[in-house]
Amino acid sequence: MPSFPSKLISPVLAFMLACGLYAQMYSFAVTDDTTDFHARVKQKIDEIPRLIGKWEGTDAKPPEAAGKLLRPNVIFARRYLNSETNQWASLIVIHCRDSRDMSGHYPPYC
């Protein structure tokens, strides 16, 4: 039959591990104000040119699910057409304030 102190080892050890985990997670907390950074990202995305060489861009509708699921800071969608070759390309840029919003959407999943 185990003695009284040996019965306490598991709960005490579990409590200490939980405290260590809490301390580690708290140390990752971000306290910096990122408002200026997100404003600069939005400004740079807004500055993406409509004309790139022989490619002319027209605004496109961004994916609906991206706006709902990702809660983006900026969502940008444009389709570019090269009128000489009739080739086209789509550019979609989605910037999220919180990287946790991209859970499940990180390449190669999305």
C-alpha positions in Angstrom: 0.0 0.0 0.0 1.5 3.4 -1.0 2.4 5.8 1.7 0.7 9.2 2.0 3.6 11.3 0.5 3.8 9.0 -2.6 0.1 9.6 -3.3 0.9 13.4 -3.6 3.6 13.1 -6.1 1.4 12.8 -9.2 -1.0 15.7 -8.3 1.9 18.0 -7.3 3.9 17.1 -10.4 0.8 17.8 -12.6 0.2 21.1 -10.8 3.8 22.1 -11.4 3.7 21.2 -15.1 0.4 23.2 -15.5 2.1 26.2 -13.8 5.1 25.9 -16.1 2.9 25.7 -19.2 0.9 28.8 -18.1 4.2 30.7 -17.5 5.5 29.7 -20.9 2.3 30.7 -22.7 2.1 34.0 -20.8 5.7 34.8 -21.9 4.5 34.6 -25.6 1.8 37.2 -25.1 2.2 40.2 -27.4 1.9 43.5 -25.8 3.2 45.6 -28.8 0.8 47.9 -30.6 0.6 46.6 -34.1 -1.9 49.2 -35.4 0.8 51.1 -37.5 2.1 47.8 -39.0 -1.3 46.7 -40.1 -2.0 50.2 -41.6 1.3 50.0 -43.6 0.4 46.5 -44.9 -3.0 47.8 -46.0 -1.4 50.9 -47.7 1.1 48.7 -49.6 -1.6 46.3 -50.8 -3.7 49.3 -51.9 -0.7 50.5 -53.9 -0.5 47.3 -56.1 -0.6 48.7 -59.6 -3.4 48.0 -62.1 -0.9 48.0 -65.0 2.2 45.8 -64.7 4.1 45.8 -68.0 1.6 44.5 -70.6 -0.7 43.0 -67.9 -3.8 45.1 -67.1 -5.7 44.3 -64.0 -9.4 44.5 -63.1 -10.7 44.1 -59.6 -12.2 40.7 -58.9 -14.6 39.4 -56.2 -12.5 37.9 -53.4 -13.5 34.4 -52.1 -16.5 34.8 -49.8 -15.3 32.1 -47.4 -12.0 33.9 -46.9 -13.7 37.0 -45.6 -15.8 35.1 -43.1 -13.3 32.6 -41.9 -10.1 34.6 -41.8 -11.3 37.9 -40.5 -8.8 39.8 -42.7 -7.2 43.1 -42.2 -7.0 43.5 -46.0 -8.5 41.3 -48.7 -7.4 42.0 -52.3 -8.4 40.2 -55.5 -7.5 41.3 -59.0 -7.4 39.5 -62.4 -4.7 40.5 -64.8 -5.0 40.0 -68.5 -2.2 40.2 -71.1 -4.1 41.5 -74.2 -1.3 40.4 -76.6 -1.2 36.8 -75.5 -4.7 36.5 -74.0 -3.1 34.9 -70.9 -4.6 35.8 -67.5 -3.5 35.5 -63.9 -5.3 36.1 -60.6 -3.7 37.7 -57.6 -5.3 37.3 -54.3 -3.8 38.7 -51.1 -5.3 38.2 -47.7 -3.6 39.7 -44.7 -4.8 38.6 -41.2 -4.3 40.5 -38.0 -4.1 37.3 -36.0 -2.3 34.3 -37.4 -4.5 32.0 -35.4 -7.3 32.9 -37.8 -5.4 31.1 -40.6 -5.6 27.8 -38.7 -6.6 25.2 -41.3 -5.9 27.6 -44.2 -2.1 27.3 -44.2 -0.6 25.9 -47.4 -0.9 23.2 -48.6 -4.4 23.0 -47.2 -5.8 26.1 -48.7 
